[in-house]
């Protein structure tokens, strides 16, 4: 058989049944017998296969069929395998290329790998080796694509749920989510109230292999012990007064997905024991029942308490703490990430302006000064509530300080606390307050502060504030000449 000149086919390969497709492969070879023989064997091994006689025809087939892998000979008329590789690298950078060459062409194949080829095979081909190389290359392609998609989702911070921020503290959070999301590990999210612990849990779920399965939330502190047990594990009919029928608990509902237990530090010792057993055995019984149920649920817990201190005081089981705290994600308070305050405010402004059907273009200087000088003890939740309220009350194109609650108004001694504020915060407060007093004129503000107009404008650029216009024209830019007086 002519195909045997290039293939050493195992005797039972022709009897293999066709499996689900292992990938789309384009075979390129100017020798028709070898090309068609290889294609037939690969089809029997479960690949979708197209063929082309040279590089020119191959490029047309790539555009038409979008293969996952290009398996090409090196020496061909019209366009050889090396030139085909270069064209593919330029036009289809994600397409995997594997070369076929005689032993005498190995040096060329190695050189081609340096230009982007994934691997190479030497003729005569051994079908077992071909299958291994193709499967391995396709698996690497899949992993690269999944990793790229995850990096892209995490790079675009707005797409990671509502977690927004470029501060070093938030970069650590994003990195932790990126690392832990693909795993099955239990996660403990810590942080003050209002820092976004639930959003972090949702981001972990959404970027995990469980993303298409349920994300179930339960606030542990809101329920009495008997009700919490029933909500977690479910109950049988007649298990307690009012249990008129069987009810499935959150563990059953979340099967295959993620269960988020908020305020885990508030559960009672008895419930801690039952939760510990589930984490150890992945099994539980409904309240009032004897049937042991097993489910596949990832647990993410959150608390604003210091669980280590709770363990030391005997209020929280040490073994349960270590079961929950396999990976810890600590959410920073807003005061530890001041550079994220204004981007967050703008994020919430866009959200609530759309929800309320309003065209609000941003914050004016007075609003920005108030936002950046406030300490935000309620963290991100407080900031979101303030911006939502301002959107509802705003009757202009921009939100100003008057749209904020009186709690955000500066105190008689000023909104900057000394001691307690950084030099950066003090400088920002001085510049923005003086700018407001100067009617938005950067030149007048610079004169009042005794600093250069260039420095005022540079700082405004850092704060994301456009200089006010004077008589229809903006104040001189930081790069232009200006005089005071």
N, C-alpha and C positions, 0 to 999 in steps of 0.2 A: 504494500500500500504506500502511495507516494508520500502521504502525510508522515509516515514513519521516519522520513529523512530528517525531520526537525523535531519530532516528538517521540519520547519514550513513554507510551501510554500503558498504564497498568492494565492487566487483562480484564479486570472487573469494572473499569471506569465506565465502559459503555452500558453497564447494567445499573449504574447509579440512577436513582429516581431524582427528578428535578425538585429541588428544595425552593423555599422562598428566596427571592433574588438576593444575592450577596453584594450586588453593586452593578452599575452600568459601566461596561468596558468597551473601548474602541480599540480594535486590533488593526495595526497599520503595518503592512508588509507587501512588497512588490511581487513576491512569489505566491501565486494564487493557491497552490496546493497546500503549502504550509500555513498560509493565512486562514483558509477555510477549515483546515483540519484543526488548528488551534481554537478557532471560534466554536466549532462543534463540541469539542471536549469541554470548553469553558461553559457552554450552555448546559451540558449534562451535569456540570458541577454546581449549577444554580446561579450563574451570572447572566445578566442581560448583555448581549454582545452585538455590536455593529462592526463592520469591516471597511477598510479603505486601502487602496493600492499604493498611495504615496502621500507625501505631506500636503500637497495642494488639496487633494480629495479629503484628507483628514480634517483640515481646517473647516471645510464646508460641513462635514459631518458633525464636528464639535459644535458649530453654531446651530445645527439643526436638532441634534439629539441631546446635548448637554450631558456628556458622560461624566462619571465620577473619576475614571482613570483612563489614561491613554497608554497603551502598550504598543510601542513602536520599534521597528527595526531601525538600525543606524544607516546602513547603506541602501539607498533607494534613488531612483531617477527623479527628475523634476525638483523635488525638495527632499533632502535627506533628513534623518532623524534628529540631527543636531540643530539644523535650521528650524525644523518643526518645533523642537523644544524651546528655542529662543522666541519664536512667534507666540507660542502658547503662554510662556512666562509673561510676555507683554500684554497679551489680550485676555487671557484667562488665568490669572495668577493662582486661583484656588484649585485648578485642575492638576491632578497628580500624573506625573509622567514616569513610566518605567521603560527602560531601554532593553532591546534584545540585540546581541552582537555575538560574533564568533570570538573564540579565544584570542585571536590575533588583534581584536578590537577592544580588549578590556581597558587598555590605557585611555582610549578615546572615551569610553563609557565612564570611567572614573572622573575624567575631566568634565564630562557633561554633568555629573552629579554635583560638581562644584558650581555649576551654572544653574542648578535648581532641580535636576532630576532626582526622583525619590530613591530609585534603586536600579539595578541592572541584572539581566539574566544572560547566561552564555548558551549558545547553541552547540550541539543539539539540546533542546529543552527537555527537562525532566518534569513531568506534569505535577508531581508532588511538590517540587520546589516552586513551580509557577504558582500553585494555589497558595502556598505559604506566603510567598512574597506579595501576592495581590491582597490577601486577607490582611496582612500586617500593614500594608500601605493604606488600605481603606480604613482600617481601625485608627491609624495615626491621623488620617484626614478627619475622621469623625471627632476624635478627641480635640484636635486643633480647632475645629469649628465650634464645638461646645465651649471650649475655653475662651475663644474669641467672643462668642455671644455673651458669656458671663461677664467678661471684662468690659464689653460695650455697655451692658446694663449698669454695671457698677461705675463706669466712667461718667455716664450721664446721670448725675446725682438726682435730677428731678424724676427720673424714671424708676428710682429705687423707692417706690411708694412715695411718701411725703417727707422722707429724710433728705434734708437739704443742708449743705455745708461744705466749705473748703478748708476749714480750720484744721490744724494738726490733730486736735482731739477727735474730730469727726472722721478724719482720714484713718485713724486707728480703728474706729467703729466699722467703717466700710471695709477695711482690710479683714477684720475679724469675721464679718458677715460673708465675705468672699471665700474665706477659708473654711468656715464651718457649714455653710449652706449645703454643699454636695454630700455631706456625711450624714450618718444616722445619730450622731452624738446628741445627748441631752444638753440643753443650753440654759444657763441661769443669767438673766438680764437684770442688772442692778442699776440703781440711780434714783435720784430724787423724783418726787411726783411731778408730772408734766414734762419730763425730758424726752418722751417718745419711746418708751419701752415697748408698747404694743406695736408701734410702727416698725421697730427693729425686728420684732418677732415675725410680723407679716412679711418683711423683706427676706428674712431667712427662709420662710416657707416658699415665697414666690420664686426664689432663686434655687430651689432644691428640686430633686427628682419627684417630690411629692406635690409639685405646684398645681397639678390638675386634680388633686384630691382635696378633701375638705380641710379648711382652716377653722377650727372650732375654738371659741374663746369662752373662758369662765372666770368671773371675778370672785375669788374665794372669800374676800372679806365681806361681801354683801350677803352671805348666806349663813344661817345657823348650821350647827354641826350636822343635824339629822338631814336637813335639806341638801347640804353640800355633798354628803355621801350619796344621796339619791341622784343628784345631778351628775356626779362623777361616774357612778357604777350602775345606775338604773335601779329599779325595784320590781318585785313581783306583786301581783294582785294580793291585797290584804296584808302587805308587809307592815303597814302602820295605818292609823286612822286617816281616811281620805284616799288611800291607795286603791282606787276602784278598778284599776286594770294594770297590766304590766306596762312598764315604761323603760325604754332604752336610755342609758346614760351617755354622757359626753364621750367616754372612751369608745363606746360602740359606734356612735355617730361619726367619730373622727377616724375610724378604721381605714388604714392606708394613707392617712394624712397627718396633720399636726394638731395637737391640743395645746393651747396656750393657757397656762394657769397664772392669772395675775394676782398679785399680793399673796404669794405662797407663804409668806411669813406669818400669816394670820390663821392658818389651819390648826386645828386642835391636835393634841398628841394621838388620839385614837385614829383620826383621819391620816395623820402622818404615817402610822404603822401600815395602814392599808395601801397608801400611795407607795410606800417603800416596797411592799410586796409586789405591786404591779411592776415597778421599775426593775425589780430583780427577776421576775418570772414572766412578765408580760401576760399575766393572768389575773382574773378577778371573778367574784360572784356578785350578782345583783343583791341588793338589800332584801333580806327575807328569802333568798333563794339558795340552792345547793349546787346548781349547775356551774361548772367552771368554764369561763369563756376566755378565749385567747384572741387578741387583736394585734395588728401592726400599727402602732401609733408612736409618733415622735413627740416627746414632751419638751416644751419650752416654758420655763417658769420665769416669773419676774417679781421683784420686791423692792420697796424703798427702805427696807430695814437692813441693818447690819446682821446678817445671819450668823456670822462667826461669833458676834457678841451674844446672840440669842442661844447659840449652842453652848457657849461658856456659862450662861445663866441657867441652862437646863430647860429652856422653853422650846428648843428645836432639836430634833434628833441629829446627832452628828453623822450617823450612817446615811440618813436621808439627804443631808446637806451635800455630802460627797457624791451621792448618786445624781443629784441635780446639777452640781457645779462641775460637770465634766469639762465644759467650756464656759468661761465667763465673758460676757460682753457688758462693759460698764458705760452707761450713757452719761456724758458730761453735762453738767448744768449749763444754762445759757450764759451765766456770768463768766464761765471758763472759756467761752468761744465768742467774744464780742464781735469779731469780724463776720460772724454768721448772722447777726441780728438783722441787719438791713436786707440781705438776700432772702432771709426767711420772711420778713415783712412783705417784701415785693411778691414772693411766692403766694402768700395768703391773700394779698391784694388782688392778684390776677384771678385766684380761685373764687373769692367772694364777690368780686365785681361781676364776674360771669354769672354766678348763681343768682345775683340780684338784678341782672339785666341792666347794669350801669356801665357807662364809658368813663372810667377813671384812669387817667394816664400815669399817676404816680403820687408821690408825697412831695409837698413843698418843703422849703428849708426849715420852717418851724416844726413841722412834723418829724423830719429826719433828726433834728436836734433832740426832740423829746424822746424819740425811739432809742437813740443811741446813748442818751444819758441815763435812762431808766435802768434799774438794776435787775428787773424781771425775776422777782422771787418765785413767781409761779411758773417760771421757765417757758418752754415753747407753747404750752397750753395757754398761758396768760397772754402771750404775744398774739397768738391766733385769735383769741376772744376779742382783744382790743382792736385788731385790724378788721375783724368781721363787723364789730359794732360801728367802727368808723365808716366802713363801706355802706352800711345801712343808712347812716345819718348824713353822709356826704351829699351835698347839693351842688358841687362844683366839679371842675375837671380834675382837680387834685385834692388829696386829703391834706388838711392842715391840722395844727395842734388843737384847734377848737373842737375838732371831731372826736378827740380822745376824752376818756373819762377824767374827772377831776383828780383821781388817784395818781394820774400821770403828770399832774401839774407840778412845776418846780416849786420847792419849798422856799421860804423867805431867805434862807441861808444859801440857796442855790442847789441844783440837782447833783452837782459833783461833791462827793464827800471827801473831806481831807481830815484825817487820814482815811484811807479806804479806796481811793481811786488811783489808777496808774497815771504816769505823766502823759501818756497818750490820750487818756480820757480827759484829763484836765485841759490839755491843749485843744482838743476837739471841741470841748464845751466852750472855751474862751473864744475860739474862732467863729463858731456857729452863732453864739449869743451876740457877739459883736456885729456879725454880718446882718443878723435880724434887726439890731438896733440901728444899723447904718442903712436900712431900707434895701438891703441886698447888694449894695455897692461894694465891690471888692477893694477898690482904691481907698474909699473912706474907711472901711474896716481895717485895712492895712495901716493906715495913718493912725487910727485910734489905738491899735495894738502895738505900734512902733516896730513893725516888721515889714518886709518887702511884699509888694503885691504879688510877686512871683511865688513866694512861699504860701500866701493865702490861696492862690489859684491852684497851686500844686496839691495842697491839702484838700481843697474842694474836689479835685479830680480823684484823689484817693477815696474820699467819702462818697463818690458817685453823684455829686451835685453839680449841675451845670451853672456857670456864672450867670447872674441876672443881667438882663439887657438894659442899657441906658440910652434913652432917646432912639430906640429902635436898633441900636448896635450893641454888641457885647462889650464888656470891659476888655481891656487889652489882654491878650493871651499871655501865658507864662513865657513864651518865646519872643514876645515883642518888647520894644522899648517903652518905658513909661516913666513919668516923673510925678513926684508928689508935691502938693503945695499949691 
